[in-house]
Amino acid sequence: MNRSTNAAKYAAIIMSLIVTVTMVSGCKKNNTDVSSELNKSDIEETSQDMTGSGIEDSDAGSQSAEETAETESTEQTGSDFEGNTEQIETDAGQEEMQDPYIRQKEPYTGVPVYENLEHIYMNTTWEYADHSAISDGYAVLYKASGQRKNIVVGVNAGHGTAGGSAVRTLCHPDGSLKSTGGSTAAGAATATAVSGGMTFYDGTPESEVTLKMAEILRDKLLLEGYDVLMIRDSSDVQLDNVARTVICNNVADCHISLHWDGDGLSYDKGCFYIAVPDAIKNMSPVADHWQQHDSLGASLVDGLRGQGAKIHGSGSMAIDLTQTSYSTVPSVDMELGNASSDHSDETLEMLANGLVNGVGAFLGY
């Protein structure tokens, strides 16, 4: 092998090394010209080393190819890893957004997070749902627009279910007999699903006044940062008393139903709440919740009293109701007067202010 041939081969090897170094350096630096970093003495020194050691062209070429392949493999592996990582993160993000319990700026509460003005239907898997006879309707959830407390107040405008008087439901979840009288007599196993309500002496149906009261109360609660679950948001809702209670149990933090008493008296006897009678305080689920029911009722009466509303007697009357017999959240039936009571807009505003104050006191605000 003559000298000129060796020189040509060594030159080829050097060029191969330069290309390889350029490729490697290109992965670490953005388009840095590696050839500019290799000075003339480095090239000459490399040439001398190769001449003295007798490295064959094939060996150098093989080594260069192996280094190049290894570099390319490393680059490909890194690229694949980054791609896989991005895909995993994307998949996780999509999975999170599909989870009904996870929404931006919403805390996990163990129940689905509902949207503003969402229609809440009865879920047949909820406890006591199978005790309802009328459950085709829906409640409407209103969310406060500012300074939300993340508390849902169930507001139940009493009555207002067409056909409700013709259907009956169990008075108690366990089928035991009613302990006191009321719209259904003591000793009965079933009660009217939803009664039609009384009529004020001026001819106004109770169901109209309870809806108007509920709407005024809703707006005031929203201003205070409470979300409001309107059980009846129109003149009629196809939800019986069991269904109304079960929906509140699963969506609301407390349940307030609004009524005026059909006692037949010719004078306004004032406001009071329906307390739980002693006879059912050991019945499930009442045993675990009746004290909360009574505490909520007492707070609401105090709030009404503070606004100057007339209070009947001690502010409570013990009656065995379907509502509190099925409730698993603080729940109360508020009687805001009777057929003789004033139900003007001014009076309803005053009553609503008292109820809002009572809710705040009960919840610690």
Backbone torsions as a table, in degrees:
resi	resn	phi	psi	omega
1	MET	NA	118.8	-173.9
2	ASN	-81.3	172.7	-172.9
3	ARG	-67.5	-38.8	-178.8
4	SER	-66.5	-35.8	178.5
5	THR	-66.0	-44.3	178.2
6	ASN	-59.8	-41.4	-178.4
7	ALA	-63.3	-40.1	179.3
8	ALA	-64.0	-42.9	-179.7
9	LYS	-65.6	-42.1	179.4
10	TYR	-64.4	-36.7	177.7
11	ALA	-63.4	-38.8	178.5
12	ALA	-65.1	-40.7	179.1
13	ILE	-63.9	-42.9	-179.5
14	ILE	-62.0	-43.0	179.2
15	MET	-63.2	-38.0	177.8
16	SER	-62.7	-42.3	178.9
17	LEU	-63.9	-39.6	-179.5
18	ILE	-63.7	-43.0	178.8
19	VAL	-61.8	-42.9	-179.4
20	THR	-63.0	-47.5	-179.8
21	VAL	-61.9	-38.3	179.4
22	THR	-62.0	-41.6	179.7
23	MET	-65.6	-44.1	179.9
24	VAL	-63.3	-46.4	-178.9
25	SER	-64.7	-30.5	179.6
26	GLY	-63.6	-27.9	177.4
27	CYS	-72.5	-27.1	-174.4
28	LYS	-98.8	-26.8	-179.1
29	LYS	-126.5	148.3	-177.8
30	ASN	-79.3	100.1	173.8
31	ASN	54.8	37.9	176.7
32	THR	-77.0	134.5	-179.0
33	ASP	-80.1	100.2	-176.3
34	VAL	-66.1	-34.9	-176.5
35	SER	-60.9	-27.5	179.4
36	SER	-73.0	-19.9	-179.9
37	GLU	-86.9	-17.7	178.0
38	LEU	-89.3	112.7	-178.8
39	ASN	-86.6	171.9	-174.5
40	LYS	-61.1	-39.5	-178.4
41	SER	-64.7	-34.9	178.0
42	ASP	-62.7	-42.0	-178.7
43	ILE	-67.0	-43.9	-179.8
44	GLU	-64.3	-41.0	-179.0
45	GLU	-65.0	-37.9	177.8
46	THR	-65.3	-40.3	180.0
47	SER	-63.4	-42.2	179.7
48	GLN	-65.3	-41.4	179.9
49	ASP	-62.3	-42.4	-177.8
50	MET	-68.4	-37.8	179.2
51	THR	-64.8	-43.8	-177.7
52	GLY	-68.7	-32.3	-174.9
53	SER	-87.9	-12.2	176.8
54	GLY	69.4	32.6	178.8
55	ILE	-67.4	129.0	-179.9
56	GLU	-78.4	157.1	179.4
57	ASP	-57.0	-42.5	-175.9
58	SER	-65.8	-36.8	179.5
59	ASP	-65.4	-47.3	-179.2
60	ALA	-63.6	-43.1	179.3
61	GLY	-63.0	-39.4	179.3
62	SER	-65.3	-42.8	-179.9
63	GLN	-64.1	-41.6	179.4
64	SER	-63.5	-41.4	179.8
65	ALA	-63.8	-40.2	180.0
66	GLU	-64.3	-43.4	179.5
67	GLU	-63.2	-41.6	-179.9
68	THR	-63.2	-45.1	-180.0
69	ALA	-62.3	-40.4	-179.9
70	GLU	-65.3	-40.5	178.8
71	THR	-62.9	-45.8	179.7
72	GLU	-63.8	-37.2	179.0
73	SER	-64.6	-40.8	179.3
74	THR	-63.7	-43.2	179.0
75	GLU	-62.9	-42.1	-179.3
76	GLN	-65.0	-42.5	179.8
77	THR	-61.7	-43.6	178.7
78	GLY	-63.3	-40.8	178.6
79	SER	-64.0	-43.0	178.9
80	ASP	-62.8	-40.8	-178.9
81	PHE	-63.0	-44.7	179.4
82	GLU	-63.7	-39.5	178.8
83	GLY	-64.2	-41.8	179.4
84	ASN	-65.7	-38.8	179.5
85	THR	-62.9	-43.6	178.3
86	GLU	-62.7	-39.0	179.6
87	GLN	-65.6	-41.2	178.5
88	ILE	-62.1	-43.7	179.9
89	GLU	-64.6	-40.6	178.8
90	THR	-63.0	-44.8	179.2
91	ASP	-61.4	-41.9	-179.7
92	ALA	-64.2	-39.8	179.6
93	GLY	-64.9	-41.6	178.4
94	GLN	-64.6	-40.3	179.8
95	GLU	-63.3	-39.5	-179.0
96	GLU	-64.8	-41.0	-178.4
97	MET	-70.2	-23.9	179.1
98	GLN	-80.5	-16.8	-178.2
99	ASP	-74.2	119.5	-176.9
100	PRO	-66.9	-11.7	-179.8
101	TYR	-90.7	-5.6	-174.9
102	ILE	-118.9	118.9	174.8
103	ARG	-139.9	150.7	180.0
104	GLN	-59.7	133.0	176.9
105	LYS	66.7	16.2	178.2
106	GLU	-116.2	130.1	178.8
107	PRO	-73.8	152.9	174.6
108	TYR	-75.2	125.7	-177.6
109	THR	-119.8	-3.5	-177.8
110	GLY	90.0	-4.1	176.8
111	VAL	-129.6	157.0	179.2
112	PRO	-56.9	144.9	177.4
113	VAL	-88.8	118.4	-176.1
114	TYR	-91.7	153.8	179.8
115	GLU	-89.1	162.5	177.1
116	ASN	-61.6	135.3	-179.6
117	LEU	64.9	17.8	178.2
118	GLU	-70.4	142.9	175.9
119	HIS	-85.1	123.4	-177.5
120	ILE	-104.6	110.9	179.4
121	TYR	-94.5	163.6	175.4
122	MET	-65.9	130.7	173.8
123	ASN	-95.7	120.2	-173.6
124	THR	-67.5	-11.3	178.1
125	THR	-88.0	-9.9	-178.9
126	TRP	-68.6	148.0	-179.9
127	GLU	-59.4	133.5	179.7
128	TYR	73.9	1.2	179.2
129	ALA	-59.1	-33.3	-178.2
130	ASP	-73.3	-6.3	176.7
131	HIS	-86.7	-8.8	-178.3
132	SER	-82.1	145.1	177.4
133	ALA	-106.8	-22.4	178.8
134	ILE	-130.4	108.6	-174.1
135	SER	-145.7	25.7	-179.1
136	ASP	-82.7	-15.9	-177.4
137	GLY	-82.6	-170.5	-179.0
138	TYR	-147.2	154.0	171.2
139	ALA	-93.9	165.7	179.8
140	VAL	-124.0	129.2	179.6
141	LEU	-96.3	123.1	174.8
142	TYR	-106.1	130.4	178.9
143	LYS	-106.1	137.6	177.2
144	ALA	-63.7	145.9	-176.2
145	SER	-90.1	-17.1	-179.3
146	GLY	-149.3	147.7	178.5
147	GLN	52.0	47.4	-177.6
148	ARG	-65.3	139.1	178.6
149	LYS	-92.1	-5.2	-175.6
150	ASN	56.1	38.6	175.4
151	ILE	-124.7	131.5	-179.5
152	VAL	-105.8	121.0	176.8
153	VAL	-100.8	120.0	176.1
154	GLY	-81.0	119.6	179.7
155	VAL	-112.3	116.1	-172.5
156	ASN	-114.9	102.7	176.6
157	ALA	-73.2	111.5	-173.3
158	GLY	-57.9	147.0	176.5
159	HIS	70.1	-161.6	177.9
160	GLY	80.7	39.8	174.0
161	THR	-129.6	105.3	-179.1
162	ALA	-59.9	130.8	-179.7
163	GLY	83.5	-2.2	-176.5
164	GLY	-64.2	-29.5	-177.8
165	SER	-75.1	-16.0	-177.6
166	ALA	-92.8	-1.3	-176.7
167	VAL	-120.4	149.1	-179.7
168	ARG	-126.4	151.2	176.7
169	THR	-131.1	164.2	177.6
170	LEU	-63.7	135.4	177.0
171	CYS	-62.5	-40.3	-178.4
172	HIS	-126.2	149.7	179.3
173	PRO	-57.1	-33.1	-177.6
174	ASP	-88.3	1.6	178.1
175	GLY	83.0	4.5	-180.0
176	SER	-70.5	166.0	-173.0
177	LEU	-82.3	150.1	179.4
178	LYS	-64.2	135.0	-172.3
179	SER	-91.3	-21.4	-180.0
180	THR	-133.7	167.1	175.8
181	GLY	-82.0	177.8	-178.7
182	GLY	163.6	-138.4	174.3
183	SER	-67.9	-21.4	173.4
184	THR	-120.1	137.4	-175.7
185	ALA	-68.9	153.5	175.3
186	ALA	-61.4	145.2	179.0
187	GLY	91.5	-6.0	179.1
188	ALA	-81.9	147.4	177.5
189	ALA	-92.0	-23.6	179.7
190	THR	-125.7	155.7	-179.7
191	ALA	-128.6	160.7	175.0
192	THR	-57.3	131.7	-176.4
193	ALA	-58.6	-48.2	173.4
194	VAL	-152.8	119.6	179.7
195	SER	-78.3	162.3	-179.0
196	GLY	-77.0	-15.5	-178.8
197	GLY	85.1	171.1	-178.6
198	MET	-94.0	-178.5	176.9
199	THR	-124.2	129.8	177.6
200	PHE	-62.5	156.5	-177.8
201	TYR	-64.3	-14.8	175.5
202	ASP	-90.3	4.4	176.9
203	GLY	93.7	1.0	-179.2
204	THR	-82.9	128.4	177.6
205	PRO	-66.6	140.8	179.4
206	GLU	-56.3	-39.4	-176.8
207	SER	-60.5	-31.2	176.9
208	GLU	-69.1	-41.7	-177.3
209	VAL	-71.9	-39.6	179.4
210	THR	-64.1	-36.1	178.3
211	LEU	-67.3	-43.5	178.6
212	LYS	-63.2	-41.2	177.1
213	MET	-61.4	-42.5	-179.9
214	ALA	-63.0	-39.4	-179.3
215	GLU	-67.6	-41.0	177.7
216	ILE	-65.8	-43.9	179.0
217	LEU	-63.1	-43.4	178.0
218	ARG	-53.7	-50.6	-176.0
219	ASP	-63.0	-37.9	-180.0
220	LYS	-71.5	-37.9	177.5
221	LEU	-65.6	-39.9	178.4
222	LEU	-61.9	-40.2	178.7
223	LEU	-63.6	-27.3	179.5
224	GLU	-87.7	0.4	176.9
225	GLY	95.5	5.2	176.6
226	TYR	-86.9	142.3	167.0
227	ASP	-81.6	150.3	-175.4
228	VAL	-127.3	126.4	173.9
229	LEU	-97.7	104.7	179.4
230	MET	-84.2	107.1	-178.8
231	ILE	-67.1	-41.8	173.4
232	ARG	-122.8	117.3	-174.6
233	ASP	-112.0	9.7	179.5
234	SER	-153.8	-174.8	-176.5
235	SER	-64.5	-24.3	-179.5
236	ASP	-140.9	140.1	170.6
237	VAL	-139.3	133.9	-178.1
238	GLN	-87.8	67.7	176.4
239	LEU	-138.6	121.3	177.7
240	ASP	-81.1	-179.6	-175.1
241	ASN	-63.6	-33.1	176.8
242	VAL	-67.9	-47.6	-179.6
243	ALA	-60.8	-42.8	178.8
244	ARG	-59.3	-42.2	-178.8
245	THR	-69.5	-42.7	-178.9
246	VAL	-64.3	-40.8	177.5
247	ILE	-62.2	-44.7	177.2
248	CYS	-61.6	-40.4	179.4
249	ASN	-55.0	-34.2	-172.2
250	ASN	-103.2	-11.4	-177.2
251	VAL	-122.8	-32.2	-174.3
252	ALA	-101.7	161.5	175.3
253	ASP	-91.5	-19.4	173.9
254	CYS	-157.2	164.8	-172.2
255	HIS	-135.4	119.2	179.7
256	ILE	-121.5	114.6	174.8
257	SER	-99.9	144.1	-172.8
258	LEU	-112.2	129.6	-177.5
259	HIS	-147.2	163.0	164.1
260	TRP	-122.7	136.8	-170.7
261	ASP	-73.2	136.1	176.7
262	GLY	-95.6	58.5	-174.1
263	ASP	-86.0	-11.1	179.2
264	GLY	79.8	3.7	-179.9
265	LEU	-71.4	152.6	-178.6
266	SER	-96.1	10.2	178.2
267	TYR	-137.4	158.4	-179.9
268	ASP	-77.9	113.7	-178.9
269	LYS	-90.4	-10.1	175.0
270	GLY	101.0	-175.6	-174.3
271	CYS	-92.7	150.9	173.6
272	PHE	-164.5	164.6	175.7
273	TYR	-112.9	155.8	178.5
274	ILE	-87.0	112.7	179.0
275	ALA	-85.9	164.9	178.5
276	VAL	-83.0	125.8	178.9
277	PRO	-71.4	151.8	-177.2
278	ASP	-58.1	-32.6	-173.5
279	ALA	-62.1	-22.4	-178.5
280	ILE	-117.0	12.4	-177.4
281	LYS	-69.7	-15.5	177.4
282	ASN	-100.3	0.9	-179.8
283	MET	-83.0	143.1	175.9
284	SER	-82.0	136.6	3.6
285	PRO	-93.3	8.8	-174.7
286	VAL	-59.1	-38.8	-174.8
287	ALA	-55.8	-33.9	-176.9
288	ASP	-89.1	-6.6	-171.2
289	HIS	-133.8	-11.1	-172.5
290	TRP	-61.4	-32.5	179.1
291	GLN	-66.7	-35.5	175.3
292	GLN	-66.7	-40.0	178.5
293	HIS	-59.2	-48.9	-178.2
294	ASP	-65.9	-37.4	179.5
295	SER	-65.2	-42.1	177.0
296	LEU	-63.2	-45.1	179.8
297	GLY	-60.3	-43.5	179.8
298	ALA	-63.4	-39.1	178.7
299	SER	-65.2	-39.7	179.3
300	LEU	-66.8	-40.5	177.6
301	VAL	-63.5	-41.6	177.4
302	ASP	-61.3	-41.0	178.6
303	GLY	-63.3	-41.5	178.0
304	LEU	-65.9	-42.3	178.6
305	ARG	-59.7	-39.6	179.9
306	GLY	-64.8	-21.9	178.4
307	GLN	-94.0	1.5	178.1
308	GLY	91.5	10.1	179.1
309	ALA	-71.7	147.7	176.4
310	LYS	-73.5	132.9	-178.9
311	ILE	-112.7	134.1	-179.6
312	HIS	-83.1	121.4	175.8
313	GLY	52.1	-127.9	-179.6
314	SER	-80.5	-7.1	179.2
315	GLY	100.3	2.1	179.6
316	SER	-147.6	158.7	175.8
317	MET	-145.0	126.7	-176.4
318	ALA	-82.3	118.5	178.0
319	ILE	-141.1	140.0	178.3
320	ASP	-79.2	105.5	-177.2
321	LEU	-111.1	150.2	173.1
322	THR	-59.3	-43.1	-176.4
323	GLN	-54.6	-57.2	-176.4
324	THR	-76.2	-17.1	176.8
325	SER	-72.8	-22.9	-178.1
326	TYR	-110.2	-6.1	-172.1
327	SER	-77.3	138.2	174.6
328	THR	-120.6	9.0	169.8
329	VAL	-125.8	161.5	177.7
330	PRO	-52.2	125.1	-169.1
331	SER	-145.2	139.9	-178.9
332	VAL	-153.2	145.0	171.5
333	ASP	-96.6	116.1	178.8
334	MET	-99.8	120.6	174.8
335	GLU	-97.7	115.0	-171.3
336	LEU	-97.5	18.9	179.5
337	GLY	139.8	-151.4	178.7
338	ASN	-145.7	-166.0	-175.2
339	ALA	-63.2	-18.5	-179.8
340	SER	-90.2	-8.0	-172.9
341	SER	-75.0	147.9	174.1
342	ASP	-69.6	133.1	178.1
343	HIS	-129.6	36.2	176.1
344	SER	-68.5	165.3	178.9
345	ASP	-58.4	-40.7	-179.9
346	GLU	-61.3	-42.1	179.9
347	THR	-69.0	-41.0	179.5
348	LEU	-64.2	-36.5	176.2
349	GLU	-62.3	-43.6	179.3
350	MET	-63.3	-44.1	179.3
351	LEU	-63.5	-40.9	179.6
352	ALA	-62.9	-40.4	178.2
353	ASN	-61.0	-41.8	179.1
354	GLY	-64.9	-40.4	179.4
355	LEU	-66.2	-40.4	177.8
356	VAL	-61.7	-43.4	177.8
357	ASN	-62.4	-39.0	178.8
358	GLY	-66.1	-39.8	176.5
359	VAL	-61.4	-45.0	179.6
360	GLY	-61.4	-42.0	179.9
361	ALA	-65.5	-40.4	-179.5
362	PHE	-66.1	-39.3	-176.8
363	LEU	-89.7	-2.5	176.0
364	GLY	89.3	24.7	178.1
365	TYR	-109.9	NA	NA
